[in-house]
Amino acid sequence: MTTDRSEERTLALAGLFQALALVRALATQGQADSSAYAASLSSVLRIDAPDTLAVFGGIGGVRLGLQTLIRQIEGEQADGMITRMALTVLRIERRLMTDGPRLEHLQQGLRDAQRQAEHFGSPDHASVIARLAGLYAETVSSLRPRVLVTGNAQMLNQPALVERIRAALLAAVRAAVLWRQIGGTQWRLLLQRKQTLMLARGLQSRATLDQG
């Protein structure tokens, strides 16, 4: 299956919104869609993937992200917290990509996490999540503006849950980097909302057909 650049940008956006939907669910409910979470973490570790589809393991890998993106664009069921986090992540990505030493540290850490995932046979093994969370804390969390995550205070005091949230935020940054690399800009997103919505719906239908 092939995709054009517009579809690739839509997939990358879906990857961003999927990761942030997972952050939202973890912060408020303490749990999130396990298959979507594994797909998002896998996308962080696919450093040398040949194309956007491969980053997410196919369209099905961002099924939750496509649903979330569609809701956010349509507006009626848009989640303000997800919108705010998305805009912040896009700003952080710009700062990250201009900071050579920080980027190099992140890339080396991702290679280490990749080896861990291969060793444990799972991208969402606790040790891999801890490594990705640590990388986020070491490289991204000190950039400004910071991503503000609100939710259930009791849950947000649980170290293991905070690690899962940070790992998902790193997946959001990965998707933002990918989106920018294939021509994504905030102006284009603003001006092409209808086209993005149409593409997201089409990709969602293809994901359903692939599954069925």
Biotite code that builds the C-alpha atoms (Angstrom):
import biotite.structure as struc

atoms = struc.array([
    struc.Atom([0.000, 0.000, 0.000], chain_id="A", res_id=1, res_name="MET", atom_name="CA", element="C"),
    struc.Atom([1.375, 3.431, -0.917], chain_id="A", res_id=2, res_name="THR", atom_name="CA", element="C"),
    struc.Atom([0.642, 6.877, 0.468], chain_id="A", res_id=3, res_name="THR", atom_name="CA", element="C"),
    struc.Atom([1.231, 10.344, -0.923], chain_id="A", res_id=4, res_name="ASP", atom_name="CA", element="C"),
    struc.Atom([2.852, 13.144, 1.072], chain_id="A", res_id=5, res_name="ARG", atom_name="CA", element="C"),
    struc.Atom([-0.474, 14.580, 2.227], chain_id="A", res_id=6, res_name="SER", atom_name="CA", element="C"),
    struc.Atom([-1.528, 11.191, 3.559], chain_id="A", res_id=7, res_name="GLU", atom_name="CA", element="C"),
    struc.Atom([1.863, 10.749, 5.209], chain_id="A", res_id=8, res_name="GLU", atom_name="CA", element="C"),
    struc.Atom([1.485, 14.081, 6.980], chain_id="A", res_id=9, res_name="ARG", atom_name="CA", element="C"),
    struc.Atom([-1.984, 13.047, 8.117], chain_id="A", res_id=10, res_name="THR", atom_name="CA", element="C"),
    struc.Atom([-0.599, 9.765, 9.469], chain_id="A", res_id=11, res_name="LEU", atom_name="CA", element="C"),
    struc.Atom([2.132, 11.642, 11.340], chain_id="A", res_id=12, res_name="ALA", atom_name="CA", element="C"),
    struc.Atom([-0.468, 14.009, 12.804], chain_id="A", res_id=13, res_name="LEU", atom_name="CA", element="C"),
    struc.Atom([-2.527, 10.995, 13.825], chain_id="A", res_id=14, res_name="ALA", atom_name="CA", element="C"),
    struc.Atom([0.573, 9.641, 15.538], chain_id="A", res_id=15, res_name="GLY", atom_name="CA", element="C"),
    struc.Atom([0.904, 12.904, 17.451], chain_id="A", res_id=16, res_name="LEU", atom_name="CA", element="C"),
    struc.Atom([-2.743, 12.965, 18.511], chain_id="A", res_id=17, res_name="PHE", atom_name="CA", element="C"),
    struc.Atom([-2.702, 9.282, 19.407], chain_id="A", res_id=18, res_name="GLN", atom_name="CA", element="C"),
    struc.Atom([0.215, 9.747, 21.774], chain_id="A", res_id=19, res_name="ALA", atom_name="CA", element="C"),
    struc.Atom([-1.506, 12.710, 23.406], chain_id="A", res_id=20, res_name="LEU", atom_name="CA", element="C"),
    struc.Atom([-4.825, 10.859, 23.685], chain_id="A", res_id=21, res_name="ALA", atom_name="CA", element="C"),
    struc.Atom([-2.898, 8.146, 25.523], chain_id="A", res_id=22, res_name="LEU", atom_name="CA", element="C"),
    struc.Atom([-1.347, 10.756, 27.822], chain_id="A", res_id=23, res_name="VAL", atom_name="CA", element="C"),
    struc.Atom([-4.827, 12.145, 28.506], chain_id="A", res_id=24, res_name="ARG", atom_name="CA", element="C"),
    struc.Atom([-6.239, 8.710, 29.308], chain_id="A", res_id=25, res_name="ALA", atom_name="CA", element="C"),
    struc.Atom([-3.332, 7.765, 31.562], chain_id="A", res_id=26, res_name="LEU", atom_name="CA", element="C"),
    struc.Atom([-3.470, 11.055, 33.449], chain_id="A", res_id=27, res_name="ALA", atom_name="CA", element="C"),
    struc.Atom([-7.205, 10.962, 34.051], chain_id="A", res_id=28, res_name="THR", atom_name="CA", element="C"),
    struc.Atom([-8.035, 7.240, 34.197], chain_id="A", res_id=29, res_name="GLN", atom_name="CA", element="C"),
    struc.Atom([-4.724, 5.585, 34.999], chain_id="A", res_id=30, res_name="GLY", atom_name="CA", element="C"),
    struc.Atom([-4.946, 3.322, 31.951], chain_id="A", res_id=31, res_name="GLN", atom_name="CA", element="C"),
    struc.Atom([-5.031, 3.557, 28.154], chain_id="A", res_id=32, res_name="ALA", atom_name="CA", element="C"),
    struc.Atom([-5.572, 1.446, 25.039], chain_id="A", res_id=33, res_name="ASP", atom_name="CA", element="C"),
    struc.Atom([-2.776, -1.136, 25.292], chain_id="A", res_id=34, res_name="SER", atom_name="CA", element="C"),
    struc.Atom([-2.415, -1.841, 21.557], chain_id="A", res_id=35, res_name="SER", atom_name="CA", element="C"),
    struc.Atom([-2.323, 1.869, 20.704], chain_id="A", res_id=36, res_name="ALA", atom_name="CA", element="C"),
    struc.Atom([0.235, 2.433, 23.463], chain_id="A", res_id=37, res_name="TYR", atom_name="CA", element="C"),
    struc.Atom([2.482, -0.335, 22.147], chain_id="A", res_id=38, res_name="ALA", atom_name="CA", element="C"),
    struc.Atom([2.185, 1.063, 18.602], chain_id="A", res_id=39, res_name="ALA", atom_name="CA", element="C"),
    struc.Atom([3.112, 4.561, 19.770], chain_id="A", res_id=40, res_name="SER", atom_name="CA", element="C"),
    struc.Atom([6.161, 3.344, 21.691], chain_id="A", res_id=41, res_name="LEU", atom_name="CA", element="C"),
    struc.Atom([7.203, 1.216, 18.709], chain_id="A", res_id=42, res_name="SER", atom_name="CA", element="C"),
    struc.Atom([7.131, 4.350, 16.542], chain_id="A", res_id=43, res_name="SER", atom_name="CA", element="C"),
    struc.Atom([9.749, 5.966, 18.786], chain_id="A", res_id=44, res_name="VAL", atom_name="CA", element="C"),
    struc.Atom([12.066, 2.997, 18.341], chain_id="A", res_id=45, res_name="LEU", atom_name="CA", element="C"),
    struc.Atom([11.734, 2.707, 14.547], chain_id="A", res_id=46, res_name="ARG", atom_name="CA", element="C"),
    struc.Atom([14.531, 5.184, 13.963], chain_id="A", res_id=47, res_name="ILE", atom_name="CA", element="C"),
    struc.Atom([15.426, 4.064, 10.440], chain_id="A", res_id=48, res_name="ASP", atom_name="CA", element="C"),
    struc.Atom([11.949, 3.220, 9.110], chain_id="A", res_id=49, res_name="ALA", atom_name="CA", element="C"),
    struc.Atom([11.723, 3.673, 5.316], chain_id="A", res_id=50, res_name="PRO", atom_name="CA", element="C"),
    struc.Atom([8.456, 5.629, 5.368], chain_id="A", res_id=51, res_name="ASP", atom_name="CA", element="C"),
    struc.Atom([5.673, 6.947, 7.592], chain_id="A", res_id=52, res_name="THR", atom_name="CA", element="C"),
    struc.Atom([3.568, 3.815, 7.320], chain_id="A", res_id=53, res_name="LEU", atom_name="CA", element="C"),
    struc.Atom([6.487, 1.745, 8.557], chain_id="A", res_id=54, res_name="ALA", atom_name="CA", element="C"),
    struc.Atom([7.037, 4.060, 11.524], chain_id="A", res_id=55, res_name="VAL", atom_name="CA", element="C"),
    struc.Atom([3.592, 3.196, 12.853], chain_id="A", res_id=56, res_name="PHE", atom_name="CA", element="C"),
    struc.Atom([3.487, -0.397, 11.635], chain_id="A", res_id=57, res_name="GLY", atom_name="CA", element="C"),
    struc.Atom([0.697, 0.349, 9.151], chain_id="A", res_id=58, res_name="GLY", atom_name="CA", element="C"),
    struc.Atom([-2.446, 2.463, 9.296], chain_id="A", res_id=59, res_name="ILE", atom_name="CA", element="C"),
    struc.Atom([-3.876, 0.302, 12.057], chain_id="A", res_id=60, res_name="GLY", atom_name="CA", element="C"),
    struc.Atom([-1.073, 1.491, 14.315], chain_id="A", res_id=61, res_name="GLY", atom_name="CA", element="C"),
    struc.Atom([-2.658, 4.945, 14.500], chain_id="A", res_id=62, res_name="VAL", atom_name="CA", element="C"),
    struc.Atom([-6.319, 3.955, 14.548], chain_id="A", res_id=63, res_name="ARG", atom_name="CA", element="C"),
    struc.Atom([-6.873, 5.761, 17.861], chain_id="A", res_id=64, res_name="LEU", atom_name="CA", element="C"),
    struc.Atom([-4.929, 8.736, 16.536], chain_id="A", res_id=65, res_name="GLY", atom_name="CA", element="C"),
    struc.Atom([-7.108, 9.030, 13.440], chain_id="A", res_id=66, res_name="LEU", atom_name="CA", element="C"),
    struc.Atom([-10.243, 8.933, 15.599], chain_id="A", res_id=67, res_name="GLN", atom_name="CA", element="C"),
    struc.Atom([-8.805, 11.622, 17.858], chain_id="A", res_id=68, res_name="THR", atom_name="CA", element="C"),
    struc.Atom([-7.631, 13.797, 14.964], chain_id="A", res_id=69, res_name="LEU", atom_name="CA", element="C"),
    struc.Atom([-11.065, 13.652, 13.348], chain_id="A", res_id=70, res_name="ILE", atom_name="CA", element="C"),
    struc.Atom([-12.759, 14.678, 16.613], chain_id="A", res_id=71, res_name="ARG", atom_name="CA", element="C"),
    struc.Atom([-10.313, 17.520, 17.133], chain_id="A", res_id=72, res_name="GLN", atom_name="CA", element="C"),
    struc.Atom([-10.834, 18.947, 13.641], chain_id="A", res_id=73, res_name="ILE", atom_name="CA", element="C"),
    struc.Atom([-14.609, 18.530, 13.634], chain_id="A", res_id=74, res_name="GLU", atom_name="CA", element="C"),
    struc.Atom([-14.737, 20.474, 16.879], chain_id="A", res_id=75, res_name="GLY", atom_name="CA", element="C"),
    struc.Atom([-17.910, 19.173, 18.500], chain_id="A", res_id=76, res_name="GLU", atom_name="CA", element="C"),
    struc.Atom([-16.036, 16.603, 20.600], chain_id="A", res_id=77, res_name="GLN", atom_name="CA", element="C"),
    struc.Atom([-12.666, 18.349, 20.611], chain_id="A", res_id=78, res_name="ALA", atom_name="CA", element="C"),
    struc.Atom([-10.596, 18.011, 23.777], chain_id="A", res_id=79, res_name="ASP", atom_name="CA", element="C"),
    struc.Atom([-9.016, 21.298, 24.815], chain_id="A", res_id=80, res_name="GLY", atom_name="CA", element="C"),
    struc.Atom([-6.259, 19.607, 26.793], chain_id="A", res_id=81, res_name="MET", atom_name="CA", element="C"),
    struc.Atom([-5.164, 17.571, 23.773], chain_id="A", res_id=82, res_name="ILE", atom_name="CA", element="C"),
    struc.Atom([-5.182, 20.698, 21.577], chain_id="A", res_id=83, res_name="THR", atom_name="CA", element="C"),
    struc.Atom([-3.026, 22.613, 24.061], chain_id="A", res_id=84, res_name="ARG", atom_name="CA", element="C"),
    struc.Atom([-0.567, 19.756, 24.414], chain_id="A", res_id=85, res_name="MET", atom_name="CA", element="C"),
    struc.Atom([-0.329, 19.350, 20.633], chain_id="A", res_id=86, res_name="ALA", atom_name="CA", element="C"),
    struc.Atom([0.517, 23.012, 20.096], chain_id="A", res_id=87, res_name="LEU", atom_name="CA", element="C"),
    struc.Atom([3.120, 22.848, 22.863], chain_id="A", res_id=88, res_name="THR", atom_name="CA", element="C"),
    struc.Atom([4.722, 19.704, 21.451], chain_id="A", res_id=89, res_name="VAL", atom_name="CA", element="C"),
    struc.Atom([4.999, 21.344, 18.022], chain_id="A", res_id=90, res_name="LEU", atom_name="CA", element="C"),
    struc.Atom([6.797, 24.317, 19.589], chain_id="A", res_id=91, res_name="ARG", atom_name="CA", element="C"),
    struc.Atom([9.107, 22.060, 21.599], chain_id="A", res_id=92, res_name="ILE", atom_name="CA", element="C"),
    struc.Atom([9.991, 20.061, 18.488], chain_id="A", res_id=93, res_name="GLU", atom_name="CA", element="C"),
    struc.Atom([11.332, 23.210, 16.846], chain_id="A", res_id=94, res_name="ARG", atom_name="CA", element="C"),
    struc.Atom([13.597, 23.902, 19.829], chain_id="A", res_id=95, res_name="ARG", atom_name="CA", element="C"),
    struc.Atom([14.776, 20.322, 20.066], chain_id="A", res_id=96, res_name="LEU", atom_name="CA", element="C"),
    struc.Atom([15.788, 20.119, 16.420], chain_id="A", res_id=97, res_name="MET", atom_name="CA", element="C"),
    struc.Atom([18.056, 23.154, 16.750], chain_id="A", res_id=98, res_name="THR", atom_name="CA", element="C"),
    struc.Atom([19.867, 21.826, 19.843], chain_id="A", res_id=99, res_name="ASP", atom_name="CA", element="C"),
    struc.Atom([22.582, 19.539, 18.498], chain_id="A", res_id=100, res_name="GLY", atom_name="CA", element="C"),
    struc.Atom([23.985, 18.125, 21.773], chain_id="A", res_id=101, res_name="PRO", atom_name="CA", element="C"),
    struc.Atom([20.518, 17.461, 23.186], chain_id="A", res_id=102, res_name="ARG", atom_name="CA", element="C"),
    struc.Atom([19.417, 15.796, 19.945], chain_id="A", res_id=103, res_name="LEU", atom_name="CA", element="C"),
    struc.Atom([22.542, 13.624, 19.840], chain_id="A", res_id=104, res_name="GLU", atom_name="CA", element="C"),
    struc.Atom([21.929, 12.496, 23.437], chain_id="A", res_id=105, res_name="HIS", atom_name="CA", element="C"),
    struc.Atom([18.342, 11.647, 22.562], chain_id="A", res_id=106, res_name="LEU", atom_name="CA", element="C"),
    struc.Atom([19.327, 9.674, 19.467], chain_id="A", res_id=107, res_name="GLN", atom_name="CA", element="C"),
    struc.Atom([21.921, 7.653, 21.378], chain_id="A", res_id=108, res_name="GLN", atom_name="CA", element="C"),
    struc.Atom([19.383, 6.951, 24.112], chain_id="A", res_id=109, res_name="GLY", atom_name="CA", element="C"),
    struc.Atom([16.851, 5.764, 21.555], chain_id="A", res_id=110, res_name="LEU", atom_name="CA", element="C"),
    struc.Atom([19.375, 3.318, 20.117], chain_id="A", res_id=111, res_name="ARG", atom_name="CA", element="C"),
    struc.Atom([19.916, 1.971, 23.641], chain_id="A", res_id=112, res_name="ASP", atom_name="CA", element="C"),
    struc.Atom([16.143, 1.675, 24.157], chain_id="A", res_id=113, res_name="ALA", atom_name="CA", element="C"),
    struc.Atom([15.859, -0.076, 20.789], chain_id="A", res_id=114, res_name="GLN", atom_name="CA", element="C"),
    struc.Atom([18.328, -2.726, 21.969], chain_id="A", res_id=115, res_name="ARG", atom_name="CA", element="C"),
    struc.Atom([16.407, -3.081, 25.222], chain_id="A", res_id=116, res_name="GLN", atom_name="CA", element="C"),
    struc.Atom([13.131, -3.621, 23.366], chain_id="A", res_id=117, res_name="ALA", atom_name="CA", element="C"),
    struc.Atom([14.779, -6.291, 21.203], chain_id="A", res_id=118, res_name="GLU", atom_name="CA", element="C"),
    struc.Atom([16.163, -7.980, 24.317], chain_id="A", res_id=119, res_name="HIS", atom_name="CA", element="C"),
    struc.Atom([12.830, -8.042, 26.144], chain_id="A", res_id=120, res_name="PHE", atom_name="CA", element="C"),
    struc.Atom([10.820, -8.680, 22.985], chain_id="A", res_id=121, res_name="GLY", atom_name="CA", element="C"),
    struc.Atom([8.403, -5.818, 23.642], chain_id="A", res_id=122, res_name="SER", atom_name="CA", element="C"),
    struc.Atom([8.412, -2.042, 23.131], chain_id="A", res_id=123, res_name="PRO", atom_name="CA", element="C"),
    struc.Atom([6.232, -1.529, 26.212], chain_id="A", res_id=124, res_name="ASP", atom_name="CA", element="C"),
    struc.Atom([8.234, -3.638, 28.648], chain_id="A", res_id=125, res_name="HIS", atom_name="CA", element="C"),
    struc.Atom([8.646, -1.800, 31.964], chain_id="A", res_id=126, res_name="ALA", atom_name="CA", element="C"),
    struc.Atom([12.406, -1.399, 31.453], chain_id="A", res_id=127, res_name="SER", atom_name="CA", element="C"),
    struc.Atom([11.932, 0.094, 27.986], chain_id="A", res_id=128, res_name="VAL", atom_name="CA", element="C"),
    struc.Atom([9.236, 2.463, 29.261], chain_id="A", res_id=129, res_name="ILE", atom_name="CA", element="C"),
    struc.Atom([11.545, 3.543, 32.086], chain_id="A", res_id=130, res_name="ALA", atom_name="CA", element="C"),
    struc.Atom([14.358, 4.237, 29.598], chain_id="A", res_id=131, res_name="ARG", atom_name="CA", element="C"),
    struc.Atom([12.113, 6.253, 27.287], chain_id="A", res_id=132, res_name="LEU", atom_name="CA", element="C"),
    struc.Atom([10.695, 8.178, 30.240], chain_id="A", res_id=133, res_name="ALA", atom_name="CA", element="C"),
    struc.Atom([14.201, 8.930, 31.430], chain_id="A", res_id=134, res_name="GLY", atom_name="CA", element="C"),
    struc.Atom([15.165, 10.161, 27.978], chain_id="A", res_id=135, res_name="LEU", atom_name="CA", element="C"),
    struc.Atom([12.156, 12.470, 27.929], chain_id="A", res_id=136, res_name="TYR", atom_name="CA", element="C"),
    struc.Atom([13.145, 13.875, 31.325], chain_id="A", res_id=137, res_name="ALA", atom_name="CA", element="C"),
    struc.Atom([16.778, 14.304, 30.251], chain_id="A", res_id=138, res_name="GLU", atom_name="CA", element="C"),
    struc.Atom([16.183, 15.910, 26.858], chain_id="A", res_id=139, res_name="THR", atom_name="CA", element="C"),
    struc.Atom([12.671, 17.278, 26.363], chain_id="A", res_id=140, res_name="VAL", atom_name="CA", element="C"),
    struc.Atom([11.157, 18.197, 29.714], chain_id="A", res_id=141, res_name="SER", atom_name="CA", element="C"),
    struc.Atom([13.621, 21.045, 30.294], chain_id="A", res_id=142, res_name="SER", atom_name="CA", element="C"),
    struc.Atom([12.675, 22.725, 27.000], chain_id="A", res_id=143, res_name="LEU", atom_name="CA", element="C"),
    struc.Atom([10.178, 25.575, 27.089], chain_id="A", res_id=144, res_name="ARG", atom_name="CA", element="C"),
    struc.Atom([7.273, 25.771, 26.960], chain_id="A", res_id=145, res_name="PRO", atom_name="CA", element="C"),
    struc.Atom([6.739, 22.631, 29.046], chain_id="A", res_id=146, res_name="ARG", atom_name="CA", element="C"),
    struc.Atom([3.921, 20.222, 28.247], chain_id="A", res_id=147, res_name="VAL", atom_name="CA", element="C"),
    struc.Atom([1.422, 20.615, 31.079], chain_id="A", res_id=148, res_name="LEU", atom_name="CA", element="C"),
    struc.Atom([-0.397, 17.377, 31.874], chain_id="A", res_id=149, res_name="VAL", atom_name="CA", element="C"),
    struc.Atom([-3.413, 17.637, 34.154], chain_id="A", res_id=150, res_name="THR", atom_name="CA", element="C"),
    struc.Atom([-5.476, 14.798, 35.516], chain_id="A", res_id=151, res_name="GLY", atom_name="CA", element="C"),
    struc.Atom([-6.127, 12.760, 38.630], chain_id="A", res_id=152, res_name="ASN", atom_name="CA", element="C"),
    struc.Atom([-3.652, 13.992, 41.233], chain_id="A", res_id=153, res_name="ALA", atom_name="CA", element="C"),
    struc.Atom([-3.563, 10.637, 43.013], chain_id="A", res_id=154, res_name="GLN", atom_name="CA", element="C"),
    struc.Atom([-2.643, 8.850, 39.798], chain_id="A", res_id=155, res_name="MET", atom_name="CA", element="C"),
    struc.Atom([-0.083, 11.462, 38.818], chain_id="A", res_id=156, res_name="LEU", atom_name="CA", element="C"),
    struc.Atom([1.774, 10.724, 42.070], chain_id="A", res_id=157, res_name="ASN", atom_name="CA", element="C"),
    struc.Atom([2.445, 7.140, 40.963], chain_id="A", res_id=158, res_name="GLN", atom_name="CA", element="C"),
    struc.Atom([6.017, 6.893, 39.581], chain_id="A", res_id=159, res_name="PRO", atom_name="CA", element="C"),
    struc.Atom([5.232, 4.008, 37.199], chain_id="A", res_id=160, res_name="ALA", atom_name="CA", element="C"),
    struc.Atom([2.297, 5.914, 35.702], chain_id="A", res_id=161, res_name="LEU", atom_name="CA", element="C"),
    struc.Atom([4.396, 9.057, 35.315], chain_id="A", res_id=162, res_name="VAL", atom_name="CA", element="C"),
    struc.Atom([6.941, 6.975, 33.398], chain_id="A", res_id=163, res_name="GLU", atom_name="CA", element="C"),
    struc.Atom([4.219, 5.710, 31.060], chain_id="A", res_id=164, res_name="ARG", atom_name="CA", element="C"),
    struc.Atom([3.050, 9.293, 30.468], chain_id="A", res_id=165, res_name="ILE", atom_name="CA", element="C"),
    struc.Atom([6.564, 10.555, 29.749], chain_id="A", res_id=166, res_name="ARG", atom_name="CA", element="C"),
    struc.Atom([7.202, 7.706, 27.321], chain_id="A", res_id=167, res_name="ALA", atom_name="CA", element="C"),
    struc.Atom([3.971, 8.582, 25.489], chain_id="A", res_id=168, res_name="ALA", atom_name="CA", element="C"),
    struc.Atom([5.014, 12.248, 25.374], chain_id="A", res_id=169, res_name="LEU", atom_name="CA", element="C"),
    struc.Atom([8.262, 11.178, 23.731], chain_id="A", res_id=170, res_name="LEU", atom_name="CA", element="C"),
    struc.Atom([6.156, 9.371, 21.121], chain_id="A", res_id=171, res_name="ALA", atom_name="CA", element="C"),
    struc.Atom([4.277, 12.629, 20.552], chain_id="A", res_id=172, res_name="ALA", atom_name="CA", element="C"),
    struc.Atom([7.548, 14.462, 19.966], chain_id="A", res_id=173, res_name="VAL", atom_name="CA", element="C"),
    struc.Atom([8.673, 11.709, 17.570], chain_id="A", res_id=174, res_name="ARG", atom_name="CA", element="C"),
    struc.Atom([5.472, 12.142, 15.552], chain_id="A", res_id=175, res_name="ALA", atom_name="CA", element="C"),
    struc.Atom([5.921, 15.933, 15.519], chain_id="A", res_id=176, res_name="ALA", atom_name="CA", element="C"),
    struc.Atom([9.480, 15.564, 14.199], chain_id="A", res_id=177, res_name="VAL", atom_name="CA", element="C"),
    struc.Atom([8.247, 13.197, 11.495], chain_id="A", res_id=178, res_name="LEU", atom_name="CA", element="C"),
    struc.Atom([5.387, 15.526, 10.548], chain_id="A", res_id=179, res_name="TRP", atom_name="CA", element="C"),
    struc.Atom([7.789, 18.441, 10.132], chain_id="A", res_id=180, res_name="ARG", atom_name="CA", element="C"),
    struc.Atom([10.266, 16.334, 8.140], chain_id="A", res_id=181, res_name="GLN", atom_name="CA", element="C"),
    struc.Atom([7.628, 15.515, 5.520], chain_id="A", res_id=182, res_name="ILE", atom_name="CA", element="C"),
    struc.Atom([6.524, 19.102, 5.066], chain_id="A", res_id=183, res_name="GLY", atom_name="CA", element="C"),
    struc.Atom([4.126, 19.736, 7.924], chain_id="A", res_id=184, res_name="GLY", atom_name="CA", element="C"),
    struc.Atom([3.692, 23.336, 9.054], chain_id="A", res_id=185, res_name="THR", atom_name="CA", element="C"),
    struc.Atom([1.165, 24.943, 11.369], chain_id="A", res_id=186, res_name="GLN", atom_name="CA", element="C"),
    struc.Atom([0.079, 27.291, 8.580], chain_id="A", res_id=187, res_name="TRP", atom_name="CA", element="C"),
    struc.Atom([-0.561, 24.358, 6.274], chain_id="A", res_id=188, res_name="ARG", atom_name="CA", element="C"),
    struc.Atom([-2.490, 22.596, 9.023], chain_id="A", res_id=189, res_name="LEU", atom_name="CA", element="C"),
    struc.Atom([-4.620, 25.677, 9.593], chain_id="A", res_id=190, res_name="LEU", atom_name="CA", element="C"),
    struc.Atom([-5.305, 26.281, 5.913], chain_id="A", res_id=191, res_name="LEU", atom_name="CA", element="C"),
    struc.Atom([-5.890, 22.647, 4.972], chain_id="A", res_id=192, res_name="GLN", atom_name="CA", element="C"),
    struc.Atom([-8.133, 21.496, 7.820], chain_id="A", res_id=193, res_name="ARG", atom_name="CA", element="C"),
    struc.Atom([-10.844, 20.213, 5.467], chain_id="A", res_id=194, res_name="LYS", atom_name="CA", element="C"),
    struc.Atom([-8.349, 18.281, 3.372], chain_id="A", res_id=195, res_name="GLN", atom_name="CA", element="C"),
    struc.Atom([-6.751, 16.813, 6.503], chain_id="A", res_id=196, res_name="THR", atom_name="CA", element="C"),
    struc.Atom([-10.172, 15.784, 7.808], chain_id="A", res_id=197, res_name="LEU", atom_name="CA", element="C"),
    struc.Atom([-11.035, 14.126, 4.488], chain_id="A", res_id=198, res_name="MET", atom_name="CA", element="C"),
    struc.Atom([-7.710, 12.267, 4.415], chain_id="A", res_id=199, res_name="LEU", atom_name="CA", element="C"),
    struc.Atom([-8.080, 11.171, 8.040], chain_id="A", res_id=200, res_name="ALA", atom_name="CA", element="C"),
    struc.Atom([-11.532, 9.749, 7.342], chain_id="A", res_id=201, res_name="ARG", atom_name="CA", element="C"),
    struc.Atom([-10.237, 7.929, 4.277], chain_id="A", res_id=202, res_name="GLY", atom_name="CA", element="C"),
    struc.Atom([-7.323, 6.457, 6.202], chain_id="A", res_id=203, res_name="LEU", atom_name="CA", element="C"),
    struc.Atom([-9.662, 5.434, 9.001], chain_id="A", res_id=204, res_name="GLN", atom_name="CA", element="C"),
    struc.Atom([-11.829, 3.567, 6.484], chain_id="A", res_id=205, res_name="SER", atom_name="CA", element="C"),
    struc.Atom([-8.765, 1.823, 5.055], chain_id="A", res_id=206, res_name="ARG", atom_name="CA", element="C"),
    struc.Atom([-7.665, 0.808, 8.549], chain_id="A", res_id=207, res_name="ALA", atom_name="CA", element="C"),
    struc.Atom([-11.103, -0.727, 9.138], chain_id="A", res_id=208, res_name="THR", atom_name="CA", element="C"),
    struc.Atom([-10.958, -2.603, 5.824], chain_id="A", res_id=209, res_name="LEU", atom_name="CA", element="C"),
    struc.Atom([-7.454, -3.862, 6.593], chain_id="A", res_id=210, res_name="ASP", atom_name="CA", element="C"),
    struc.Atom([-8.653, -5.177, 9.939], chain_id="A", res_id=211, res_name="GLN", atom_name="CA", element="C"),
    struc.Atom([-11.747, -6.816, 8.534], chain_id="A", res_id=212, res_name="GLY", atom_name="CA", element="C"),
])
